[in-house]
């Protein structure tokens, strides 16, 4: 899939916007909820990244543009050792691109499917690392809403990183979120309750419930409740009322006590902050500075000799994809040369208008440039302090609060 190799790295003007030509495509590694992912190398620095690309037309047709924009708006204001961090975002006529940290250890779902046995010690460290990440998100008023093994990637040493912010939401002060969002088996009782009777809404504790479900599943191989995507909501709520979670007799008492506090149905009584977790007797011996610095060795290290993902993604991209990435340059050049003949590929007026709105509204981001501007300090500005309205100030619960929502979507439920 890659282009030809050159011994001398090309020199790009540092004021030039980063674009598709700045990267060499190495291989396809995955499919997200509405995008594909490949490994790329930046041609000038030789650094490796993961690049997610999303077809604009498909995103418009599936009413997913505002999810992409929300993810971009949130991710450009964040940087943390246990998140998958955004480095660049750019667009061309066909696609929107997000270039992020490359994590080759695979996601926790992949390892569960490979029947990896996660020890209590391994899961204990995951809980600590994820608690630091959730506390950081909370500081920025973000509820992730989709914490699950599929959205937790491992680096080559085995440390965890949260990814996929496309259904995350921002709440300020005492605000609550109120939309039905997430993956059913990992959603907290109060999210379902809102759907059924309006309820009071929900907040950060939903992510800590999901953390509890995830930790339980890693230890046990299955989840605490038999909930699937097709399980009716009233059945799920009945399950929460009548079923008792079974904790394995082989687990330490401290781990069981911690899981019980994370899987407390009442959000007001649930562990739902870093302070809550740090006060758990089971974690009394944890050196939290060492956790933050990734100085503690994970109990599970992914296999370095193989790519920890499904190899069929590569074949799909090469054989089944109608607009493969490795042929993009030629294709776009051909399209541009045909631009004069309007009849070559007529698009309906509404779609054309939406594509133009996406082009105008798309948020270009370059972390490298931002760091240079800040004197190599490595510190991102507080999102609230950035002008241009490109941070979280434009976001409401589940909404991308800009023209795009009006121009191209069928309304935005909060």
C-alpha positions as CSV (number, residue, x, y, z in Angstrom):
1,X,0.0,0.0,0.0
2,X,2.9,2.4,0.6
3,X,4.4,4.7,-1.9
4,X,8.0,4.5,-3.2
5,X,10.8,4.9,-0.6
6,X,13.2,7.8,-0.8
7,X,16.4,7.9,1.1
8,X,16.3,11.6,1.8
9,X,13.2,12.8,3.8
10,X,11.3,15.5,2.0
11,X,11.4,19.0,3.6
12,X,8.0,20.6,4.1
13,X,7.5,24.3,4.8
14,X,6.6,24.4,8.5
15,X,3.9,27.0,7.7
16,X,2.3,24.8,5.2
17,X,-0.8,23.0,6.4
18,X,-0.2,19.3,6.9
19,X,-2.0,17.2,4.3
20,X,-2.3,13.7,2.9
21,X,0.9,14.0,0.8
22,X,2.9,14.5,4.1
23,X,2.3,10.8,5.0
24,X,3.3,7.5,3.6
25,X,0.5,4.9,3.9
26,X,1.9,1.6,5.3
27,X,-1.1,-0.6,6.0
28,X,-4.7,-0.8,6.9
29,X,-5.4,-1.9,10.5
30,X,-9.0,-1.4,11.4
31,X,-12.5,-0.1,10.9
32,X,-14.1,2.2,13.4
33,X,-17.8,3.1,13.8
34,X,-17.7,5.4,10.8
35,X,-14.1,5.4,9.5
36,X,-11.1,3.3,8.6
37,X,-7.7,3.3,10.2
38,X,-4.3,2.7,8.7
39,X,-0.7,3.0,9.9
40,X,1.2,6.0,8.3
41,X,4.6,7.5,8.5
42,X,5.1,11.2,8.4
43,X,7.6,11.7,5.5
44,X,9.7,14.4,7.0
45,X,10.0,13.3,10.7
46,X,9.7,9.5,10.0
47,X,7.3,9.3,13.0
48,X,4.6,6.7,12.8
49,X,1.0,7.4,13.5
50,X,-2.5,5.9,13.1
51,X,-4.6,7.7,10.5
52,X,-8.4,7.5,10.7
53,X,-10.1,8.6,7.5
54,X,-13.8,9.2,7.0
55,X,-15.6,9.6,3.6
56,X,-17.5,12.9,3.6
57,X,-20.3,11.8,1.4
58,X,-20.9,8.6,3.5
59,X,-20.8,10.7,6.8
60,X,-23.4,13.1,5.4
61,X,-25.7,10.3,4.1
62,X,-25.5,8.5,7.5
63,X,-25.9,11.8,9.5
64,X,-22.6,11.3,11.2
65,X,-20.8,14.5,10.4
66,X,-21.5,16.1,13.7
67,X,-20.1,13.1,15.5
68,X,-16.8,13.5,13.6
69,X,-16.8,17.2,14.4
70,X,-17.6,16.6,18.0
71,X,-14.7,14.1,18.3
72,X,-12.3,16.6,16.6
73,X,-13.4,19.5,18.9
74,X,-12.9,17.4,22.0
75,X,-9.7,15.8,21.1
76,X,-7.8,18.9,20.0
77,X,-8.2,20.2,23.6
78,X,-6.8,17.1,25.3
79,X,-3.4,15.5,25.9
80,X,-2.8,12.7,28.4
81,X,-0.6,9.6,28.7
82,X,-3.7,7.3,28.9
83,X,-5.6,8.8,26.0
84,X,-5.1,8.3,22.3
85,X,-4.0,11.8,21.4
86,X,-4.8,13.7,18.3
87,X,-1.8,15.1,16.3
88,X,-3.2,16.4,13.0
89,X,-6.6,16.9,11.3
90,X,-7.0,17.9,7.7
91,X,-9.3,17.2,4.7
92,X,-9.4,16.8,1.0
93,X,-12.3,16.6,-1.5
94,X,-13.2,13.0,-0.5
95,X,-12.2,12.5,3.2
96,X,-11.7,13.9,6.6
97,X,-8.5,12.8,8.3
98,X,-7.5,12.4,12.0
99,X,-3.9,11.5,12.7
100,X,-3.4,10.1,16.2
101,X,-1.0,8.2,18.4
102,X,-0.1,4.8,17.0
103,X,-0.7,2.0,19.5
104,X,0.3,-1.4,18.2
105,X,-0.7,-3.5,21.2
106,X,-4.3,-4.0,20.0
107,X,-7.5,-3.3,21.9
108,X,-8.7,-5.2,24.9
109,X,-11.6,-6.7,22.9
110,X,-9.1,-8.3,20.5
111,X,-7.2,-9.9,23.5
112,X,-10.4,-11.1,25.1
113,X,-11.2,-12.8,21.8
114,X,-7.8,-14.4,21.8
115,X,-8.6,-15.8,25.2
116,X,-5.9,-13.9,27.0
117,X,-6.2,-14.5,30.8
118,X,-5.9,-11.1,32.5
119,X,-4.5,-11.5,36.1
120,X,-5.9,-9.5,39.0
121,X,-2.7,-7.5,39.1
122,X,-3.0,-6.6,35.4
123,X,-6.6,-5.4,35.8
124,X,-5.7,-3.5,39.0
125,X,-3.2,-1.4,37.0
126,X,-5.7,-0.9,34.2
127,X,-8.2,0.4,36.7
128,X,-5.6,2.9,38.1
129,X,-4.5,4.1,34.6
130,X,-8.1,4.5,33.4
131,X,-9.1,6.3,36.6
132,X,-6.4,8.9,35.9
133,X,-7.7,9.3,32.3
134,X,-11.3,9.6,33.5
135,X,-10.4,12.1,36.1
136,X,-8.6,14.2,33.4
137,X,-11.7,14.1,31.2
138,X,-13.8,15.1,34.1
139,X,-11.6,18.2,34.6
140,X,-12.5,19.2,31.1
141,X,-16.2,18.5,31.7
142,X,-16.2,15.5,29.4
143,X,-18.3,12.3,29.7
144,X,-16.9,9.7,27.4
145,X,-20.1,7.5,27.3
146,X,-18.5,4.5,25.6
147,X,-15.8,3.0,27.9
148,X,-15.5,-0.7,26.9
149,X,-12.7,-3.1,25.9
150,X,-13.1,-2.2,22.2
151,X,-12.2,1.5,23.0
152,X,-9.2,0.7,25.2
153,X,-6.0,0.3,23.2
154,X,-2.7,-1.0,24.5
155,X,0.7,0.4,23.7
156,X,3.6,-2.0,23.0
157,X,4.4,-2.1,26.8
158,X,0.8,-2.9,27.7
159,X,-0.3,0.4,29.1
160,X,-4.0,1.4,28.3
161,X,-5.2,4.3,26.2
162,X,-8.8,5.4,25.8
163,X,-10.0,6.1,22.2
164,X,-13.1,6.9,20.3
165,X,-14.7,10.2,21.4
166,X,-17.4,10.3,18.8
167,X,-20.3,10.0,21.3
168,X,-18.5,11.9,24.1
169,X,-20.3,14.9,25.5
170,X,-19.5,18.1,27.5
171,X,-21.4,19.2,30.5
172,X,-20.7,22.3,32.6
173,X,-21.3,22.7,36.3
174,X,-24.3,20.9,37.5
175,X,-25.6,20.2,34.0
176,X,-26.7,16.6,33.2
177,X,-26.6,14.7,29.9
178,X,-29.9,13.3,28.8
179,X,-29.5,11.5,25.5
180,X,-29.4,7.7,25.1
181,X,-25.8,7.1,24.1
182,X,-23.3,4.3,24.6
183,X,-23.1,0.5,24.1
184,X,-25.9,-1.3,25.9
185,X,-23.9,-3.9,27.9
186,X,-21.7,-1.1,29.4
187,X,-24.3,1.6,30.0
188,X,-25.2,2.6,33.5
189,X,-28.7,2.1,34.9
190,X,-29.4,5.9,35.0
191,X,-28.9,6.2,31.2
192,X,-31.7,3.6,30.6
193,X,-33.8,5.3,33.2
194,X,-33.6,8.7,31.4
195,X,-34.8,7.0,28.3
196,X,-37.8,5.3,30.1
197,X,-39.1,8.1,32.2
198,X,-37.1,11.2,31.5
199,X,-35.3,10.8,34.8
200,X,-33.0,13.5,36.2
201,X,-30.3,12.9,33.6
202,X,-26.8,11.5,34.2
203,X,-23.2,12.6,34.6
204,X,-19.6,11.4,35.0
205,X,-20.5,8.3,37.2
206,X,-21.7,6.6,34.0
207,X,-18.1,6.2,32.8
208,X,-17.1,4.7,36.2
209,X,-19.9,2.1,35.9
210,X,-18.5,1.2,32.4
211,X,-15.1,0.9,33.9
212,X,-16.5,-1.6,36.5
213,X,-18.2,-3.7,33.8
214,X,-14.9,-3.6,31.7
215,X,-12.8,-4.7,34.7
216,X,-15.2,-7.5,35.6
217,X,-15.2,-8.7,32.0
218,X,-11.4,-8.7,31.8
219,X,-11.1,-10.8,34.9
220,X,-14.0,-13.2,34.1
221,X,-14.3,-13.4,30.4
222,X,-17.9,-12.4,30.4
223,X,-19.9,-9.4,31.8
224,X,-21.7,-9.0,35.1
225,X,-25.1,-8.8,33.4
226,X,-26.3,-10.8,30.3
227,X,-27.1,-7.7,28.3
228,X,-26.8,-7.6,24.5
229,X,-27.5,-4.9,21.9
230,X,-30.9,-6.4,21.2
231,X,-31.9,-6.7,24.8
232,X,-35.1,-4.6,25.4
233,X,-34.6,-1.7,27.8
234,X,-37.4,-2.7,30.2
235,X,-35.7,-6.2,30.4
236,X,-32.4,-4.5,31.2
237,X,-33.9,-2.4,34.0
238,X,-35.7,-5.5,35.4
239,X,-32.3,-7.3,35.4
240,X,-30.7,-4.4,37.4
241,X,-33.5,-4.7,39.9
242,X,-33.6,-8.4,40.5
243,X,-30.3,-9.9,39.6
244,X,-27.3,-10.1,41.9
245,X,-23.8,-9.8,40.3
246,X,-21.7,-12.9,41.0
247,X,-18.1,-12.3,42.0
248,X,-15.6,-15.2,41.6
249,X,-14.5,-16.8,44.8
250,X,-10.9,-16.8,43.4
251,X,-10.7,-13.0,43.4
252,X,-9.2,-11.1,46.3
253,X,-11.6,-9.4,48.7
254,X,-10.2,-6.0,47.9
255,X,-10.8,-6.4,44.1
256,X,-14.4,-7.6,44.8
257,X,-15.1,-4.6,47.1
258,X,-13.7,-2.2,44.5
259,X,-15.8,-3.8,41.7
260,X,-18.9,-3.6,43.9
261,X,-18.4,0.1,44.5
262,X,-18.0,0.7,40.7
263,X,-21.0,-1.4,40.0
264,X,-23.3,0.4,42.5
265,X,-26.6,1.1,40.8
266,X,-27.2,4.4,42.5
267,X,-24.8,7.0,40.9
268,X,-24.7,9.0,44.1
269,X,-23.2,6.1,46.0
270,X,-20.9,4.8,43.2
271,X,-17.1,5.4,43.1
272,X,-16.9,8.1,40.5
273,X,-13.8,10.2,40.9
274,X,-10.1,9.6,41.3
275,X,-10.3,10.5,44.9
276,X,-13.0,7.9,45.5
277,X,-10.9,5.2,43.8
278,X,-7.7,6.2,45.6
279,X,-9.5,5.9,48.9
280,X,-10.4,2.2,48.2
281,X,-8.4,0.0,50.6
282,X,-7.4,-2.3,47.7
283,X,-5.5,0.6,46.1
284,X,-3.9,2.0,49.3
285,X,-0.5,0.7,48.3
286,X,-0.5,2.3,44.8
287,X,2.1,4.8,43.9
288,X,0.0,7.1,41.8
289,X,2.9,9.2,40.5
290,X,4.5,6.0,39.2
291,X,1.2,5.0,37.5
292,X,1.0,8.4,35.8
293,X,4.7,8.1,34.6
294,X,4.0,4.5,33.3
295,X,6.8,3.3,35.6
296,X,4.8,0.3,36.8
297,X,5.1,-2.8,34.6
298,X,1.8,-4.0,33.2
299,X,0.8,-7.6,33.9
300,X,0.2,-8.3,30.2
301,X,2.5,-7.3,27.4
302,X,1.1,-7.7,23.8
303,X,3.0,-9.9,21.4
304,X,5.6,-7.7,19.7
305,X,6.2,-10.1,16.8
306,X,2.7,-9.6,15.3
307,X,0.2,-7.0,14.5
308,X,-2.5,-7.2,17.2
309,X,-5.5,-6.8,14.9
310,X,-7.6,-8.6,12.3
311,X,-5.5,-9.1,9.1
312,X,-8.6,-9.0,6.9
313,X,-8.7,-5.2,7.1
314,X,-5.7,-5.0,4.8
315,X,-7.3,-7.3,2.2
316,X,-10.6,-5.4,2.3
317,X,-8.8,-2.1,1.7
318,X,-6.9,-3.5,-1.2
319,X,-9.6,-5.6,-2.9
320,X,-13.1,-4.5,-1.8
321,X,-12.7,-0.7,-1.3
322,X,-14.1,1.2,-4.2
323,X,-11.9,4.2,-3.5
324,X,-8.7,2.8,-2.0
325,X,-6.4,5.2,-0.1
326,X,-3.3,4.2,-2.0
327,X,-4.8,5.3,-5.3
328,X,-6.2,8.6,-3.9
329,X,-3.6,10.9,-5.5
330,X,-4.2,9.7,-9.0
331,X,-8.0,9.7,-8.5
332,X,-8.1,13.2,-7.1
333,X,-5.9,14.5,-9.9
334,X,-8.2,12.9,-12.5
335,X,-11.3,14.4,-10.8
336,X,-9.8,17.8,-10.7
337,X,-9.0,17.6,-14.4
338,X,-12.6,16.7,-15.1
339,X,-13.9,19.6,-12.9
340,X,-14.6,21.6,-16.0
341,X,-17.2,19.1,-17.2
342,X,-20.1,19.5,-14.7
343,X,-22.0,16.5,-16.0
344,X,-19.2,14.0,-15.2
345,X,-20.5,13.3,-11.7
346,X,-23.7,15.2,-10.8
347,X,-24.5,15.5,-7.1
348,X,-27.8,16.5,-5.8
349,X,-28.0,20.1,-4.6
350,X,-28.5,19.3,-0.9
351,X,-25.5,16.9,-0.9
352,X,-23.4,19.5,-2.7
353,X,-24.4,22.1,-0.1
354,X,-23.6,19.8,2.7
355,X,-20.2,18.9,1.3
356,X,-19.4,22.7,1.0
357,X,-20.5,23.3,4.6
358,X,-18.3,20.4,5.8
359,X,-15.4,21.9,3.9
360,X,-15.9,25.3,5.4
361,X,-16.6,24.1,9.0
362,X,-13.9,21.4,9.2
363,X,-11.4,22.1,12.0
364,X,-7.8,21.9,10.9
365,X,-5.4,21.0,13.8
366,X,-1.6,20.6,14.1
367,X,-0.3,19.7,17.5
368,X,3.3,20.0,16.3
369,X,2.8,23.6,15.1
370,X,0.9,24.4,18.3
371,X,3.9,23.2,20.4
372,X,6.3,25.3,18.3
373,X,4.1,28.3,18.8
374,X,4.2,27.7,22.6
375,X,7.9,27.7,22.7
376,X,8.4,23.9,22.8
377,X,6.7,23.9,26.2
378,X,4.6,20.9,25.3
379,X,1.6,22.4,27.1
380,X,-1.7,22.8,25.3
381,X,-3.7,26.0,26.1
382,X,-6.7,25.5,28.2
383,X,-9.6,24.9,25.8
384,X,-11.7,27.6,27.4
385,X,-8.9,30.1,26.8
386,X,-8.5,29.4,23.1
387,X,-10.2,31.8,20.8
388,X,-11.8,31.0,17.5
389,X,-14.4,28.9,19.3
390,X,-12.7,25.7,18.3
391,X,-12.7,24.1,21.7
392,X,-15.4,22.7,23.8
393,X,-17.1,26.0,24.2
394,X,-19.2,25.2,21.1
395,X,-20.4,21.9,22.4
396,X,-23.6,21.0,24.2
397,X,-24.8,17.6,25.3
398,X,-24.5,15.4,22.2
399,X,-24.7,18.4,19.9
400,X,-22.3,20.1,17.6
401,X,-23.6,23.6,18.0
402,X,-22.7,25.1,14.6
403,X,-24.1,25.8,11.1
404,X,-23.4,22.2,10.2
405,X,-26.1,20.9,12.5
406,X,-28.6,23.1,10.8
407,X,-27.4,22.6,7.2
408,X,-26.9,18.8,7.1
409,X,-28.5,17.0,9.9
410,X,-32.0,15.9,10.8
411,X,-31.9,17.7,14.2
412,X,-29.8,17.2,17.2
413,X,-31.2,15.4,20.2
414,X,-29.6,16.3,23.5
